[in-house]
Amino acid sequence: MRLEVWTEYGPQNSKPIFDAFIKSLKDAGETVYLNKSANADVAVIWSVLWRGRMESYQRIWNEYRKNNKPVIVIEVGGLRRNQSFKIGINGINRDADFANQEFDDKRWSLFKHELSPWNPTGDIIVICGQHDASEQWKGLPRMQNWIAQQITEIRKYTTRPILVRPHPRNQINFSEKDFENVKVRMPKRDYKTYDDTDFKKTLERTWAVVNHSSNPAMEAVIRGVPVFVSESSLCHDVGNTSLADINTPAMPNRITWTNWLSYTEWFKDEIEAGLPWKRIKKRLQEKYIK
């Protein structure tokens, strides 16, 4: 298989992961074109956030998708941030194909998470924003407008306090003064990793999390807090989709979900050994490359 692998626009933390993935491709006998347009079968990029260095990836994404060619997207994972990495076809989150149609219970324990019992006893509803410069936000309103829409809908059903947590790298023009019993608080950040360092504490007093499709919903579900998400969220199958249910959220069994989710992310040594590529190549040949 012929692959264009574009490393030059990736963030600093992408280099060792790209190196591991490239090694797996070469070990499998694939033809790799590094940072070179070659009309290949597949393009490989980092994330779909068209911002900063990564903005240059949008041209590659648009070119390949316009020609109905697959794009492999690598990005930082949410199960063990900066230790495990998502690798999907044609997108991120639930919009991606992770070649995980077949899965078992062998990988979930590798992430060292313990599922907390469902425990919606908190007093606040947390709305988690995300970056609206991402391809995953295409066709949606500006973030501050989306947040306002969620608050308006929630207020039809409950007067519970609402906490708005914008994405740490996506400034929004939003005033809590426009709404009753609503607070806005930026996440505390670890500037070495971009990690959110205080969400776990917030979840201890949270009734439900409202989020379109990003990682905070995943952390909430693992910690037993119900979520309200879109169909693009990896938590869709264990979440809620209608805010009319905010007072009585669904709390389904999560075991099958965790096993399925564990095949969306891979550790560096697994990537280098070719475990995700073996699955992805098979899926590409079955569905995307004629």
KOLMARLO-884880 format. One record per atom (N, C-alpha, C, O): x negated, y, z negated. Coordinates in steps of 0.02 Angstrom, whole numbers, plus 32768, in hexadecimal, padded with zeros to 4 digits. Layout:
residues N
XYZ
...
This chain:
residues 290
7FD67FC58000
800080008000
7FD4803E8000
7F9E803E7FE1
7FE980738022
7FC380B08027
7FE280E57FFA
801E80F47FFF
7FB981017FCE
7FD381317F9D
7FA981707F9B
7F6C816E7F97
7FCB81AA7F9E
7FAB81EA7F90
7FB081F57F44
7FE781F87F29
7F7881FC7F23
7F7882097EDB
7F5C824F7ED0
7F23825E7EE0
7F87827A7EB4
7F7582C07EAC
7F6582CF7E63
7F9182D97E3A
7F2482D07E55
7F0E82DD7E11
7EFE83267E03
7EFF833C7DCA
7EEF834C7E37
7ED2838F7E2D
7F0283C17E0F
7EEC83F47DF5
7F4283B57E12
7F7283E47DF6
7F8B83CF7DB1
7FB483F17D92
7F7283977D98
7F8A837E7D58
7F6B83A47D1D
7F3683C17D24
7F8C83A37CE3
7F7083C17CA7
7F33839A7C8F
7F2583647CA8
7F1083B67C5F
7ED283987C47
7EDC83507C2E
7EB283257C39
7F1583457C0B
7F1F83027BEE
7F3282CE7C21
7F3882937C11
7F3B82E27C60
7F4E82B27C94
7F12828B7CAF
7F1A82557CCA
7ED682A77CA8
7E9C82897CCA
7E8F82407CB7
7E8982167CE4
7E8B822F7C76
7E7D81E87C67
7EB581B97C7C
7EA8817F7C8B
7EF181D17C7E
7F2A81A77C93
7F29819E7CDF
7F3581677CF7
7F1C81D47D03
7F1381CE7D4B
7EDA819C7D5A
7EE281717D86
7EA281A37D37
7E6981777D43
7E7D812D7D39
7E6A81027D60
7EA381217D03
7EB980DC7CF5
7EE780C37D2C
7EE280897D41
7F1580EE7D43
7F4580D97D77
7F2180CC7DB9
7F2F809C7DDC
7EF280F97DCA
7ECC80F07E08
7EA480AF7E06
7EA1808B7E38
7E8780A07DCE
7E6180607DC7
7E9080257DD3
7E7C7FF57DF5
7ECC80287DB8
7EFB7FF07DC2
7F0E7FE97E0C
7F177FB17E25
7F1480227E2F
7F25801F7E76
7EEC80007E9E
7EF77FD57EC9
7EAF80167E91
7E757FFC7EB6
7E697FB37EA6
7E587F8C7ED2
7E727FA07E67
7E697F597E54
7E9C7F2D7E77
7E8F7EF27E84
7ED67F4A7E88
7F0A7F247EAA
7F027F257EF6
7F297F077F1B
7ECE7F487F0D
7EBF7F4A7F55
7EE57F7F7F7B
7EE97F7C7FB9
7F027FAF7F58
7F287FE47F7A
7EF880187F97
7EBF801E7F80
7F0F803C7FC9
7EE880737FE7
7EFB80B47FC5
7F3680C77FC6
7ECB80D67FA7
7ED881137F81
7EB9814F7FA5
7E7E814F7FB5
7EE281827FB1
7ECB81C27FCC
7ECE81F47F93
7F0582057F7B
7E94820B7F7C
7E9282367F41
7E96827F7F55
7E69829A7F77
7ECC82A07F40
7ED682E87F4D
7ED082F87F97
7EB2832A7FAB
7EEE82CD7FC0
7EE982D48008
7F2B82C08029
7F46828B801B
7F4482EC8055
7F8082DB807B
7F6F82A680AF
7F4182AE80D6
7F94826E80AE
7F83823680DA
7FC1821480F6
7FBC81DE8112
7FFC823380EE
803982148106
803D81CC80EB
804B819D8111
803181C580AB
802E8183808B
807481678080
80A681868090
8077812B8064
80B7810C8054
80D7812B8015
811481308010
80AC81407FE7
80C281587FA5
809581927F8F
805A81927F9D
80B381C27F6C
808B81F77F4C
808E81EC7F01
80C081D27EE7
805981FF7EDE
805681F97E95
8046823E7E78
8013825C7E8A
807282577E4C
806982997E2E
807282947DE3
808382607DC8
806682CD7DC1
806F82D07D78
80A883007D69
80A3833C7D75
80DE82E57D4E
8118830C7D37
813D832D7D72
8124832E7DAB
817783487D63
819E836E7D94
81AD83B37D78
81E083D17D89
818083CB7D4D
8186840F7D33
815E843D7D60
8120843D7D5F
818184657D88
8160848F7DBA
814A84D07D99
816885057DA2
811484CB7D72
80FD85057D4D
80B185007D43
809684CA7D3A
808F853A7D46
8047853A7D3E
802485117D74
803785147DAE
7FF184EA7D60
7FCE84C07D90
7FFD848F7DB3
7FF484807DEE
802E84777D8D
805A84437DA8
808B845D7DDC
80AD84367DFE
8090849F7DE3
80BD84BB7E16
80AB84A27E5B
80D7849C7E86
806B84957E67
8055847D7EA9
807084387EB9
807184247EF3
808684137E87
80A383D17E94
80E683D67EB8
80FB83A67ED9
8106840E7EB3
814984147ED2
8146840A7F1D
817383ED7F3B
811184247F3D
810A841C7F85
810683D27F98
812683BC7FC8
80DF83AC7F72
80D783647F80
811983407F74
812E83177F9D
8139834F7F3C
817A83317F2C
81AC833E7F64
81CD83107F7C
81B2837E7F79
81E383907FAD
81D4836E7FEF
820183578011
8195836B8001
8181834C8040
819383028042
81B082EA8073
818282DE800D
81908297800C
81DA82878006
81F3825A8027
81FD82AC7FDB
8243829E7FD2
826B82B18012
829B828F8023
825782E68034
827882FA8072
827282C380A6
82A082B880CE
823A82A080A6
822E826980D6
8243822680BA
823381F180D5
826982288082
828381EB8063
824C81BA8050
8254817E8055
821481D7803A
81DC81AE8022
81D981B37FD6
81E881E77FBA
81C5817D7FB5
81C4817E7F6B
818B81A57F4D
815581AA7F6A
819981C27F13
816781E57EEC
816481C57EA7
819681C07E84
812881AF7E93
811E81967E4F
810D81D17E23
80E081F87E32
813281D87DEC
8128820F7DBD
810D81F37D7B
812D81C97D5B
80D3820A7D68
80B681F97D27
80BE82347CF8
80B6826D7D0E
80CE82287CBA
80D3825F7C8A
80CB82457C43
80CD82097C36
80C182747C15
80BA82627BCE
80FA82417BB6
813182577BC5
80F2820B7B91
812C81E77B77
814A82077B39
812E82377B1E
818281EC7B24
81A382057AE9
81A281D57AAE
81B381E87A76
818F81977ABA
818E81657A84
8150816B7A5A
815381697A1C
811681747A7A
80D881837A58
80B581B97A80
808A81AB7AAA
80C781F77A72
80B1822F7A9A
806482327A9D
8041822E7A6A
804C823B7ADB
8004823E7AEA
7FE081FC7ADE
7FA381F97AE3
800681C77ACE
7FE981847ACB
800981567AFF
7FE8812C7B1D
804B815F7B0A
806E81397B3D
808881697B72
809481A47B64
8090814F7BB0
809F817B7BE9
80D4815B7C14
80D3811F7C22
810381857C2A
8138816E7C57
811D816B7C9E
80F781967CB3
813181377CC2
811F81307D09
815E81197D2D
817580E17D25
817B81477D55
81B981377D77
81B8814A7DC0
818B816E7DD7
81E981337DE4
81EF81407E2C
822581757E36
825E816E7E1E
821481AA7E5B
824481DD7E71
826682047E39
82A182137E3D
824182137E04
825F823D7DD1
8244822E7D8C
821382097D84
8266824A7D5B
8256823D7D15
8296822D7CF0
82CD82357D0A
828D82177CB2
82C682057C87
82F381D37CAC
82DA81AA7CD2
833481D47CA1
836081A17CBD
836A81AA7D09
8385817E7D2A
835481E37D24
835881ED7D6C
832181C57D90
832481BC7DCD
82EF81AF7D6B
82B981887D89
82CA813E7D8B
82F581267D66
82A7811B7DB6
82A980D27DB8
826880BA7D99
823280C37DB6
826C809B7D5E
823080857D3A
821D803D7D49
81F280207D28
823E801F7D7A
82317FD87D8A
82397FAD7D4C
82147F7D7D42
82697FBF7D23
82747F997CE5
82B87F767CE5
82D87F6F7CB1
82CD7F617D21
830C7F3C7D26
83077EFA7CFF
83397EE27CE4
82CB7EDF7CFB
82BF7EA37CD2
82977EB87C94
82637ED87C9B
82AF7EA77C59
828C7EB97C1C
829A7E857BE6
82C87E5C7BED
82727E887BB2
827A7E597B7A
826D7E7E7B39
826A7EBB7B38
82657E597B03
825B7E787AC1
82127E787AAC
82037E7F7A70
81E47E707ADB
819D7E697ACA
81797EAC7AC0
81457EAE7A9E
81927EE37ADC
816C7F217ADC
81817F547AA6
81597F7D7A91
81BF7F517A91
81D77F857A63
81AB7F8C7A25
819F7FC47A0E
81947F557A0A
816C7F5779CC
812A7F7B79D7
810C7F9279A6
81127F807A15
80D27FA17A22
80D57FEB7A11
80A1800A7A02
811080087A13
811780507A06
811E806079BC
811F809B79A9
8124802D7993
81248034794A
815980657932
814C80917908
8195805D794C
81CF80837935
81FF80547911
8208801B7926
821B806B78DC
8250804578BA
8292806A78C4
829880A578B5
82C3804578DE
8305806478E9
8326807278A6
83338045787F
833480B27898
835880C2785C
83A280B47867
83BA80BA789F
83C780A07834
840F8096783C
843080D77852
841A810E7841
846680D17878
848D810D7889
84A181307848
84BB8110781A
849581717846
84A281957807
84B681DE7814
8491820C7802
84F081E77833
8505822C7843
8523824F7805
855F825C7803
84F9825E77D5
8511827E7798
84F782C57790
850682E7775F
84D082DC77C1
84B6832077BD
84EC835477C6
8526834477D2
84D8839277BF
850983C877C2
850383F477FF
852D84207809
84CF83EA7829
84C584177862
84C783F278A4
84BA83B678A8
84D8841778D8
84D483FE791D
84998421793D
8496845F793E
846B83FB7958
842E84177976
8433841479C2
843D83DE79DF
842C844D79E2
842A84507A2B
83E184587A3F
83C1848A7A30
83C784267A62
838084267A77
837C843B7AC0
839484177AEC
835C84737ACD
835284897B11
831784647B31
82F4843F7B0F
830E846F7B71
82D484537B95
82BD84857BC8
82DA84BC7BCD
828B84747BF0
826E84A47C1E
829784A77C5E
829F84757C80
82B084E37C6E
82DB84E87CAA
82B384F57CEA
82D185037D1E
827084F17CE7
824884F37D24
823B84AC7D3F
821684A47D70
8258847A7D1E
824D84357D32
827E84207D68
82B684397D6B
826A83F07D91
829683D37DC3
82D383B47DA2
830983B17DC0
82CB839C7D63
8303837C7D41
833B83AE7D31
8373839A7D21
832C83EF7D36
835E84227D28
837D843F7D68
83A4846E7D65
836C84237DA1
8383843D7DE1
83CF843D7DE4
83F0840C7DD4
83EB84767DF8
8433847C7E00
8458848F7DC0
849584987DC1
843484967D89
845484A77D49
844A84F17D3A
841D85117D57
8473850E7D0F
846D85557CFF
842C85647CD9
840C85377CBF
841A85A47CD6
83E185B77CAD
83EB859D7C66
842385957C4E
83B385907C44
83B8856E7C04
83E385937BD2
840B85737BAF
83DC85D67BCD
840485FA7B9C
844F85F57BAB
847885F47B7D
846085F07BEB
84A785E97BFE
84C085A37BEC
84F8859B7BD5
849585707BF8
84A9852C7BE7
84B485267B9C
84E585077B86
848885437B74
849085417B2B
84D185637B16
84F585487AEC
84DF859C7B33
851D85BF7B23
855A85947B35
858C85947B10
855685707B6C
858D85447B80
8597850C7B4D
85D084FB7B3C
856184F17B34
856684BA7B02
858684D47AC1
85B084B37AA4
857185107AAC
858C852C7A6E
85D785397A76
85FE852A7A49
85EA85567AAF
863185657ABB
865B85257AB9
869285257A9D
864084F07AD7
866684B07AD8
866884917A92
869D84787A7D
863184937A6E
863084777A2A
8662849B79FD
8683847B79D4
866784DB7A04
8693850379D9
86DE84F479E4
8707850979BC
86EE84D07A18
873484BB7A22
8747848479F0
8782847879E3
8714846479D3
8721842879AA
8707842B7963
871E84067938
86D784577955
86BA84587912
869B849C7902
868684C1792E
869A84AC78C1
867A84E978A9
863684DA7889
861885057869
861D849D7891
85DD848B7874
85A684BC788A
85A984D778C1
857584C8785F
853D84F47873
851784D678AE
8510849978B4
8500850278DA
84DB84ED7916
8495850B7913
848C85467906
846484E07921
841E84F67926
840884EE796E
840B84B67989
83F08523798D
83D7852179D1
838B851D79CE
836A854879B0
836F84E979EE
832684E079F1
831084E27A3B
831584B07A5E
82F9851C7A53
82E185207A98
82A384F57AA3
828184E17A73
829684E67AE2
825784C47AF3
821E84F17ADF
8221852E7AEB
81E984D67AC0
81B385017AA7
818E85297ADD
816E855B7ACD
819385157B1C
817185397B51
81A385577B83
819185647BBD
81E085617B6D
8213857F7B99
823885B57B72
826885A87B4F
822085F27B79
823F862A7B56
828486387B73
828E86377BB0
82B486447B47
82F886537B5E
831086957B43
82FB86AB7B0D
833B86B67B68
835A86F57B52
839D86E47B33
83D186E77B54
839C86D27AF3
83D886BA7AD1
83DA86D87A8C
83A886D87A67
841486F27A79
841C87117A38
844F86EB7A0E
848886E07A23
843A86D879D3
846886B679A5
84A086E4798E
84D386CD7975
849587257995
84C88756797F
8508875279A9
853C876A7994
8503873479E4
853D872E7A11
856D86F779FA
85A486F17A16
855986CF79C8
8582869679B3
858486937967
855886AC7944
85B88674794E
85C0866E7906
85A1862C78ED
85AA85F7790A
857B863178B6
855D85F77895
852D85D278C4
852C859478C5
850785F878EA
84D585DB7917
849185FA7908
848B86377902
845E85D17901
841A85E878F6
83ED85D0792F
83F8859A794A
83BC85F87940
838B85E57973
834785DF7950
8331860C792D
832685A6795B
82E4859D793D
82B6857A796F
82C585437986
827F859A797E
824E857B79AA
822C85427986
821D8548794A
821F850A79A7
81FA84D37987
81B484EA7972
819585147993
819D84CF793B
815884DA7928
812C84AD7954
813B8473795E
80F784CA796E
80CF84A6799F
808984967986
806A84BC7961
8071845B799B
802B844A7994
800B845E79D6
8015843D7A09
7FE4849379D5
7FCA84AF7A14
7F9484837A34
7F7F848F7A6D
7F7D844F7A11
7F4E84217A2E
7F7383EE7A5A
7F5683D47A8B
7FB183DF7A4A
7FD583AA7A6D
801783C17A8B
8036839C7AB1
802E83FD7A7B
807084167A8E
80A883F07A6A
80E283F77A7C
809683C97A38
80CA83A37A15
80F483D179E9
80DD840579D1
813283BD79E0
815F83DE79B1
815383BC796E
815B83807967
814183E4793C
812B83C778FD
816083C678C6
815383AC7890
819A83E278D2
81CB83E7789C
821083C978AC
823F83D27886
821683A778E5
8257838C78F8
826E835478CA
82A9834E78BB
823F832B78B3
825182F47886
8273830F7847
82A582F27830
82598345782C
8277836377F0
82BC837E7800
82EA837777D7
82C4839C783A
830683B6784E
8339837F7854
837383887840
83258345786E
8353830E7878
837082F47836
83A682D67835
834D82FF77FF
836582E777BE
83A7830877AB
83CD82ED7782
83B5834277C7
83F4836477B6
8420837077F3
844783A077F5
841883467826
843C834F7865
8476831E786C
846E82E27860
84AF83387880
84EA830F788E
84E682F178D4
84F582B678DE
84D1831A7905
84CC8303794A
849C83317970
8494836B795F
847D831579A3
8451833A79D0
847183407A14
848B830F7A2F
8470837C7A30
848A83897A74
844E83997AA0
842783C67A92
844783737AD6
840B837A7B00
841C83607B46
843F832E7B4D
840183817B79
8410836A7BBD
83ED83297BCE
840E82F77BDC
83A983287BCC
838782EC7BE2
833F82E47BC9
831982BE7BE6
832B83077B94
82E583047B80
82D982DA7B42
830882BC7B27
829B82D87B2B
828682A97AF8
82A582B17AB3
82AC827F7A90
82B982ED7A9C
82D682F27A59
831182C47A4D
831B82AC7A15
833982B87A80
8372828B7A77
835B82457A67
837A82227A3F
832482307A86
830981ED7A7A
82F281E67A31
830081B47A11
82D082197A18
82BA821879D3
82F6821679A3
82F581F47970
832B823C79B4
8366823D798B
838781F87987
839881E17950
838F81D779BF
83AE819579C1
838781647997
83A3813D7971
83458165799D
831B81377977
83238143792C
831F81157904
832F81827919
8336819378D2
837E819178BB
838E81A57883
83AB817878E6
83EF816C78D0
841D81A878D5
845281A878B5
840B81DA78FC
843582157904
845882127948
8435820C797B
849B8215794B
84BE8212798B
84AA824B79BA
8498828179A4
84AE823D79FB
849B826F7A2C
84D382787A60
84FA824B7A6D
84D482B57A7C
850182C67AB3
84D582DB7AED
84B2830D7AE9
84D782B47B23
84A682BC7B59
84C882B67B9D
850382A67BA2
84A182C47BD1
84B982BC7C16
84A782777C30
848682507C0E
84BE82687C6C
84AE82287C8C
846582237C9E
844C81ED7CAD
8441825C7C9E
83F9825C7CAE
83CE824B7C72
839182447C79
83EC82437C38
83C682367BFB
83B881EB7BF3
83E381C17C02
837C81DA7BDC
836C81957BCC
8397817B7B92
8398813F7B86
83B981A87B70
83E481947B38
842D818D7B4C
845881837B21
843B81937B8B
848181927BA2
84A681547B8C
84E081577B79
8485811B7B8E
84A780DB7B7F
84B580D27B35
84DC80A67B22
849680FA7B0A
84A380F57AC2
84BA81387AA7
84BA81447A6A
84CF81657AD4
84E481A77ABF
852D81B67ACF
855481897AE0
853E81F57AC8
8580820E7AD6
857B82407B0F
854782607B18
85B182487B35
85AF82777B6E
85E182AF7B67
85DB82E17B8B
861382A97B3C
864682DC7B34
864382FB7AEF
864882D97ABC
863B833D7AED
863883607AAD
867B83607A88
867F83747A4E
86AF83497AAA
86EF83407A88
86EA830B7A51
871483077A24
86B682E27A55
86AC82AD7A24
867982C079ED
8660829579CA
866B830179E7
8636831779BA
864483037971
861582FB794A
868282FC795E
869282EA7918
8694829F790D
8692828778D4
869782797944
869A8230793F
866C82117973
868381ED799F
862B821E796F
85FD820679A3
85F681BA79A4
85FA8199796F
85ED819E79DF
85E0815779E7
859B814679CB
856C816D79D1
8596810C79AC
855680F47990
854D80AB79A2
8555807E7978
853D809E79E2
8539805979FB
84FB803479E4
84CD805179C7
84FB7FF379F1
84BF7FCB79E4
84867FE37A11
84927FF37A4C
844A7FE679F7
841280037A1C
83DC7FD17A2E
83AA7FE47A4C
83E47F917A1E
83AD7F617A28
839D7F587A73
83637F5B7A87
83D07F4C7A9B
83C47F447AE3
83A47F837B00
83777F807B2A
83BB7FBC7AE9
83A17FFD7B00
835780047AF0
833080197B1C
83437FF47AB3
82FC7FFB7AA2
82D07FCD7ACB
82997FE07ADF
82E87F907AD9
82C17F627B02
82BA7F7C7B49
82847F777B67
82F07F977B65
82EE7FB47BA8
82C17FF27BA9
82997FFA7BD7
82C7801C7B75
829F80597B71
8254804A7B6C
822C80717B86
824380147B4C
81FC80047B43
81D97FF57B84
819B7FF47B87
81FE7FE97BBA
81E07FDD7BFC
81E1801C7C28
81D980187C64
81EC80577C08
81E580967C2C
81A280B77C1D
818E80E57C41
818080A17BE9
814180C07BD4
810A808C7BCB
811780527BBA
80CB80A37BD8
809280757BD7
805680977BB7
804D80D47BBD
802E806F7B95
7FF080887B77
7FB880867BAB
7FBC80627BDD
7F8480AE7B9F
7F4E80B67BCF
7F2F80747BE3
7F2280687C1F
7F2280477BB3
7F0380087BC5
7F317FDC7BF0
7F1A7FB77C1A
7F727FE27BE4
7FA27FBC7C0D
7FA47FD87C55
7FA97FB27C85
7FA0801B7C5A
7FA0803A7C9C
7F6280247CC3
7F6780137CFE
7F2880257CA2
7EEA80127CC2
7EEB7FC97CD7
7ECF7FB67D0B
7F0C7F9F7CAF
7F107F587CBF
7F427F497CF6
7F467F117D0F
7F697F7B7D0A
7F967F737D43
7FDC7F5A7D31
80017F477D5E
7FEE7F587CF1
80307F3F7CDE
80697F687CFC
80967F4B7D1A
80697FAB7CF6
809F7FD07D16
809C7FCE7D62
80D07FCA7D82
805F7FCF7D7F
805B7FCF7DC8
80777F8F7DE5
80977F917E1A
806C7F577DC6
80867F187DDF
80D27F1B7DE6
80EE7F057E18
80F37F377DB4
813C7F3D7DB5
81527F717DE9
81807F657E10
81307FAA7DE8
81447FE17E15
813A7FCE7E5E
81647FDD7E88
81027FAD7E6D
80F67F987EB2
812D7F697ECB
81467F717F02
813F7F3A7EA2
81747F0B7EB4
81B57F317EC2
81D97F237EF2
81C57F607E97
82027F877E9E
82007FB37EDD
82327FB97F01
81C77FD27EEA
81BE7FFA7F27
81CB7FD07F65
81EE7FE57F94
81AF7F947F66
81B77F687FA0
81FE7F4F7FA8
82157F457FE0
82207F467F70
82667F2E7F72
82977F637F89
82C67F557FAD
828A7FA27F75
82BF7FD47F7D
82AB80127FA5
82D6802F7FC7
826C80277FA2
825B80697FBA
8230806B7FF9
8231809D801D
820B80378007
81DF80378041
81F580018071
81F47FC58062
8209801680AB
82237FE780DE
81EC7FD5810F
81F77FAE813D
